[in-house]
Amino acid sequence: MVRAHLDRLLDGMTEGEAFPSERDLAERFDVARETVRQALRELLLAGRIERRGRSTVVSRPKLVQPLAMGSYTEAARARGLSAERLLLGWTDLEADDALAAHLAVDPGAQVWQLERVLIVDGFRIGLETTYLPAQRYPGLVDGFDSRTSLYAEITARGIAFTRTADTIETTLPDAREAALLAVDARTPMFLINRVSYDQDDTPIERCRSLYRGDRMTFTTTMRA
């Protein structure tokens, strides 16, 4: 009942408008604050409201993204949205046992870590960390424009993405992730871990992607 009242209230509000406080809503609808709190959690997950500091405001509709191989940047732009990537940095690593297994390299092999914030229409919606076997991509760090599609850069080198192995979980951001994505630490997140493989079934990359659950919905199509 409270959720229905809040949905109707939202229908008459505009994006960015301040949403009434938990206390005000409890008094308005004569219900317990815990009842209002639960309804607000549901609205947050549905992407109808978002937290900005200590305030809650009406949000824009969620971004619906197909879960598929290919470039996030190109997929967003194909839907008429602006898409950017903000470089956080390149890191030169030695592969530990787990990363070496994912990338089919020897433990201790040189691996590049590329970390970027994903931005759609000015909103920070994701944090992407990609691990690449350095020996396979000579000149990449110096020659790649980090604002563009890594997928396009790799395919231009004659490497075809033929399959991926994904795991998808829900999580909460740590303090650094929350700061980078400009969200409250209680914001639900999608965590996608992916290993991509080429035409020879050799690993291309390992990618860890963290997406805001209040801003993103993923879809997929399955056929028998």
Residue, then its C-alpha position, 0 to 999 in steps of 0.5 A: m500500500v505504501r509503495a503504491h502511494l509512493d509510486r503515485l507521488l513519483d508520477g507527479m514529480t520530475e527528475g532531480e526533484a527532492f523526494p520527501s524524507e522518511r519521517d515526512l512520508a511516515e507521518r503523511f501516510d500514518v505508517a511506521r518508519e520501517t514500512v516507509r524505509q522498506a518501500l524506499r529500498e524498493l524504489l532505490l533498487a527500481g531506479r526511481i529514486e537515488r541518494r545524493g549525499r544525505s538527500t533523496v531525489v527523483s532519478r531518471p529511468k534506468l539504462v537497459q543494456p544487453l548482456a553481450m560481447g562487444s563494446y559498451t561504448e558502441a552499444a550505448r551510442a547506438r541507443g543515442l546516448s553519450a558514452e565516455r570512459l574516464l581513465l584511472g590508470w594503467t598498472d604493471l602487475e605480475a600475475d598471481d596464480a589465480l590471474a595466471a590461470h584465467l589468462a593462461v599465462d605463467p605465474g609471474a608473467q607481466v600483466w597490464q591492469l587498465e582501470r576506467v570509470l564508465i560514464v553515460d549521459g554524464f552519469r558515472i554508472g560503472l567501474e571497469t578493471t581489465y587485465l591483459p597479458a602484456q606479451r600479447y599486446p605490444g605497444l598497447v599502453d602507449g598507443f591506445d586512447s583510453r577514452t575509446s573502445l578496448y574491444a575495437e582496439i583488440t579486434a583491430r589487431g586481428i583477434a576475434f572475440t568468440r565466447t565469454a565466461d561470465t559470473i554475475e553477482t550482487t554486491l555493495p561498493d567499498a569506500r573507494e568504489a563508492a567515491l569513484l561512482a559518486v554513490d552512497a556505500r549502500t547502493p546495490m551493485f552488479l558485479i560481472n567477472r568475465v574472461s573473453y576467448d578468441q578464435d583459438d579459445t585462448p584467453i583475451e582478457r579478464c574483466r571485472s565490471l562493477y555497475r550501479g544496480d540503481r542505474m542499470t538493468f541487464t537483459t539477455t536472450m536465450r534460445a533452445 
